[in-house]
Amino acid sequence: MEIFPATDIIGGKVVRLVKGDYNQMTVYADSPAEMAEEFIKSGARNLHIVDLDGAKSGSPENFEKIREVAKIEGLFTEVGGGIRNEERIESYLSLGVNRVILGTAAVKDYPFLERAVKKYGEAIAVGVDAKNGMVAVGGWLETTDISSVEFCKKLRDTGVKTVIYTDISKDGMLSGTNLEVFALLNEIEGLNIVASGGVTFEDEIKALRDMNIYAAIVGKAVYEKKLDLARVIKIADGGSAD
């Protein structure tokens, strides 16, 4: 199983929110690139980046900071937040970003998603953010009446290969993740699930690994030192952290 440390960016800084609430923000670093280098020292091969300003505005607010991260060799990077047209997709891929994540655009403009998947293939992932089982958009500020699990099935049928699924109620709470929903999502054949939202304990890493989940995102638990990234990566790779 792959591990993606999370780098959420507001105002150029590395932050974490509680349940997606922009008013409950903690700043952890001034430089996303320096944070990425620290992750690499712990053995990270991947990085999950979200432009939280962009998620609200629909514009690439932190593009230059992401450019700095994309220059770093040895990381598979995926980027989301405010990517709502083909120009933005092209701009991120041209930086060397490996995968772009469509969120709001995938829900509100499904034909755009279909075109993007047809043109860019596996370089397109979809972020499915769920609040009480329903898809949330616009930086988690708006909840739709679309079932998150059914939406994932539709994405698979459209040709999407990777879904980053976040249970908003768990995100940033340091109380554990929603293992039940990931077990359910893992039954969708042909779809790589990235588990996100509240991953806090080593036992959860083991459980997700044993489910054969494709990847997990770790965020606040690493920043708050509840999880050791090097140990997490070792467990995800099938070893023992003891």
N, C-alpha and C positions, 0 to 999 in steps of 0.2 A: 504494500500500500504506500502511496506517495503522501508526503506531508507538505503542506503549503503554509508556511508562516504568513500571517496577514499583516499588511501595511495599509492602514486606512489613513488618508491624507485630508486634512483641512488646513487651509492657509499655509500650505507648504510643509506642515509639521505632521509627524506621526502621532495619531490619536486613537483612542478607543471610545466607543459610545456604550451606553447601557440601553438595551432594547431598541437601538436605533434612534434614541432621543438625542438630538443635537444640543439640548440644554444640559445633558449629563455627559460631559466630555472630559477625558483625562489626556493630557499631552505627555507622550513618552520619549519623544526625540525631536530635535530640530531638523534633522536631515534623513529623509527616507533612504538615500544612498548609503549613508553610514550605517543605518540600521540593517540594511541588506547585507553589508559586509560582515556585520556581527553574526547574522544568521548563517552565512557561509562558513564562518569559523566553527559553528556548531554542527556543520555537516549538511546544511540545507542545500537542496538541489533545485528547489522551486520557490516561487514567491507569488502571493496573491495580493494584488494592489487594487484599491478602490479609491477613486477620486470622489470623496463624499461631497465636496462643493459641487462637482460636476453632476452628481446624482440628483441634486436639487435643481440646479440651474439648466441642465442640459447642454452645458458648454464645458470644454476641456480646461477647467480652471487651473489645474496643477500639472499641465503638460510638460513644462520644463523640468519639474522635479522628477517626473516619470522618465523623461529622457535620460536623466543622470543615472537612474537605476538600470535602464535598458542597456546602457553601455557596459555594465558589469558582466564579465565573462563567467560562464559556468552556471548560470541560473536559467531555468525555464520560467518565464514570466507570463502571467495572465493579468489583464487589466480590465476593470469595469468602472462604471460611473459616468453617466451622461453621454454614452455612445449611441447616438440616435440617427445617424446617417452614414452613408458609405464613405464620405470624406473622412470622418473620424476613424472609421475602421482602417482605411488606408494609411492615415497619419500615424496611428499606433503601430501597425505592422511594419511601416517603413522605418520606425525606430529600432526594430529588432524584437519587439514584443512578440511572443510566440502565439498567444491566444487572446482574443478580445471577448469580453462578456457583455452580452446584450441583456438588459433587464426590462425597464419600462418600455423600450421600443419593441421588444418581443411580444409584449402583451397588447400594446395600443396600436401597433402597426405590423400585424402578422405577415402581410405580404412582403414587407421589408425584410423580416427575418428569413422568409423563404428564399428571397433573392440572395441574401447574404450567405446562407448555407450552401446554396447552389454554386456560388462563385468562389467562396473561400473555404468550404468544407470544414475540416476539423479545427481550423483556426477560429471558428465561431463556437462559443459556449453560451449557455443561457443561465442567468442567475434567477432562480425561483425563490423568492422570499415569501415566507408564509406566516400569516397571523391568524391564529385559530383555524388553521387548515385552508385558509383562503389566500390567494396571491395578493401581495402588497407591492405597490409601485411608487415611483416618485420619491426615492430616498426613504421608502417605508412610510411615507406620510399619508398614503391613500390605499385603502383596502378595497379590492374588487369582490365580485361574487363568483369568482372562478376557483374551482377546487384545485389546490396545488398539485395533488397526486395525479388527477386526470389531465392537468395541463402538461405534466411531465410525460405522460403517455403520448399526448398529441405531439410534443416536441420530438420524441423518438420517431414517430411515424413521419415527421417532416424531414428527418435526416440529421437532426442534432445528435452529436455523439456524447457531449459532456454537459451535465447540469450541475451547477453549484446550488445546493438546496440549503437554505437557512431558515431555521425556526426562530423567528424574531423574539419570541417570548423567552428564549434561552440565551440569546446573544448578550455577552458582557455581564452575565449574572454570576459566573463562577459557581454554578450549582449543578452543572452537568448538562448533557445534550439529550436530544430526543432519539434514543436508540430505536424505539418502536417504529418511527416513521422511516428511518433509514433501512430497517429490515424490509418494510413494505416497498419502498422505492427500489430496493435491490432486486426485487422480483421482476422489474421491467427489463426484459431482455434487450440487449443491444444498446443500453444507455449506461455511460460511465457516471456514477454519482460521486460528487464531492460533498462530503458531510461538513456542514458549517453551523455554527451557533452554539456556544456554550461548552465546547469540548474542554474539559477541565481535569479529568483523571486518567491515569495510565490505564486503568481497567477499561475505560471507554476506547482508548486507542486499540487495545487488544481485541475488544468486542467487534469494533469496526473492521479491523484486519481480518478477523476470523469469519466475518460475513462476506469477505472478498469485496468490500467497498473499494472503489478505485483510489480515492484519496480523502484526506481530512484536512480541514483548515484549523490551525491553532492560532489564537490571538491573545486575548487578555490574560489567559492562564499562563502564557509564556512571559508576557510583560510583567505580570505580578509575581512571577517566579513560583507559581503553583505547579507548573510543569517545567521540566528541563528539556529544552529542544533536542539536545544530543541524545538523551535517553529516549525521547518520543520517536525520533527517527530510527533508532536502533530497534525499538519494539515494532514499529511499522514494517521494518525490513524483515521481520520474522525472528529476530533474536530476542534474547532476554536482557533486560536492563540491569539485572543483578550482578 
